[in-house]
Amino acid sequence: MTAGHLRLGVNIDHVATIRNARGGLHPCPLRAAEIAAAAGADGITVHLREDRRHITDDDLARLAGAIALPINLEMAATDEMLAIALRHRPHAACIVPERRAERTTEGGLDAAGQHNTLQPIVARLRDAGIRVSLFVAPDARQLEAAARLGAPVVELHTGPYAHAHDAGDAAAELARLAAAAAHCARLGVECHAGHGLNYANVAPVAALPELAELNIGHFLVGEAVFVGLEAAIRQMRHHMDAARA
Ligand code: PXP
């Protein structure tokens, strides 16, 4: 059982989304990372997508050179992204499925079906000292496949839980997450979670004792429009700590 401090990785992709809407320099993801650090974030998460729709290679280089917090690079399982990860050596890499037409990461990785593609990428990242996680659905088969691949961490996709919560009935999806987190503990795999989390739905997830880290982005950047990024992160931290207390 993990319990104790639940780490918060703040995903700053959508600071870059707003910047890119005008193509200039503002708002700056590096400044967002510094504010996140001041607000008590435990890490900075960025997704360098194949189409560079938000974070760019230059953003990643600047973040890697400037911030003290650990960086978690979300990346597709491609040779291009592997080369970039090996060049910048982030603290962590989270392998995610990526489809060009999707608005956001819609499903979990098929760790079971893609064993042969993922195996060398997981191995090369691990050999470089990068903590590898696989973003998967809360499904025992996927967790067991992740463990077979030698991934020390999985991140559970909380998107379906978030949708169910919006629809007013999250019990079944929460039970899936709880069972998956417990299964991770049995497999000896560190368990993280993320996607679609907000103030209203974070507490039951944060209360799962096996979870070590949440990664949260879109809601925090959206809320920052109203209250500022630092206040939004502090409030999220408060909800997470209250759920753990
Ligand atoms: N974790 C992973 C693996 C993701 O792909 C994303 C979205 O980029 C997040 C967490 C954060 O999701 P959200 O922006 O909905 O908080």
Boltz pocket constraint, residues with backbone or C-beta under 6 A from the ligand:
constraints:
  - pocket:
      binder: B
      contacts: [[A, 11], [A, 13], [A, 47], [A, 74], [A, 94], [A, 96], [A, 104], [A, 105], [A, 135], [A, 155], [A, 193], [A, 194], [A, 195], [A, 196], [A, 197], [A, 215], [A, 216], [A, 217], [A, 218], [A, 219]]
      max_distance: 6.0
